[in-house]
Amino acid sequence: MSLIPGQLSCIGVGVAGGTMSVVQVSRPRGGRGAIRVEAAASIARSGPGPLTKSDAEVLAGVLERGGFEGTRVVLAPARGAVCVQPLELPPRGSGAPLSQIARAEMARVLKMDPNAVEVAMWDVPPPSRAGNATHVMAAALTKQAGDEAAELLQSVGLEIAAIDVRSLALARAASPWLEPTGVSMLIDVSWDGVCIMVVLAGRVVFEREVDHLSPARLCGAAAERWRLEPETIARALTHPEWPHAGDIVRLAGGAIADFVDALTPEIARSAAYAAHRYPNAKLERLLLAGAWAELNGLRERVEAHLHVPARVVRALDVAVVSPRVQSASVGAGSLLALGLAMHPGHGVSAQEVAA
């Protein structure tokens, strides 16, 4: 019998570069009260890319020993597995088969047969001078990728309740900090890349992957220059309490500054795109998430460059955290998994924020 006094969610599993973040939450019975993180973990992977058999086995072991309950998971696959694109479709009143058109268009983008992809979409506010077309964001996942993930998790006794879009899960978790009517930007800084998202009135209206800038490349460049292992650089930059962190951070200071200086214009470019599409909606806030969101100088530099308030959002900023959960497991890198656990169809969220 469960000892947790509330409605338990499915287990949110977010795959991000070389780690998996895992979160399970509850809400008091009756649906009122704060969401509470009941269990959380950050799990090291052997490397980036799709889930592997080893990943699934390690995940199952952590769930069994780490205070998680149940076997149903909401999964966000590795970066790049889901293709997200803005689409302009016929008016809803036209009688046109919008879902079929969206599937065909996303299959064209992926250069695949429409029957080989799964597509979901959500309406977004039309840009200025848009006419009467239906504007949506569409997300596509190949059926093969979905089936392979399901088979891997089934092989270790787990079941996929849903596969979610990363940007939707992040916006869902960060919703208390998003501007309710204006524009917010949400920046996910993960080991293998950066995703820049624009959120208007709670809806993700744009996202862009910046794969050529990543902490992995940053650590690789610093390691080559100072003849250290990239893993050593990464540990120093993400674990400031480590005894050697201070010395290594000072050595890598130039590489960190180069990374931040290169990323800031990319964020500004996305902000300019949002201003062009929605000239009447002002950019009010910038939120940073992901395991590398607290990289030295990133928040301050972005805030100064865009003249917009910026903050790092952690899972512990959004939800109450059980005393048995370690604080290191509910940082900025766990926000994705929190949003997955809040999935409206399989979690405890009372309202879907982004779709």
Summary of the structure (lengths in Angstrom):
residues: 355
radius of gyration: 20.1
end to end distance: 34.1
largest distance: 64.7
contacts: 1256
relative contact order: 0.18
helix: 38%
strand: 27%
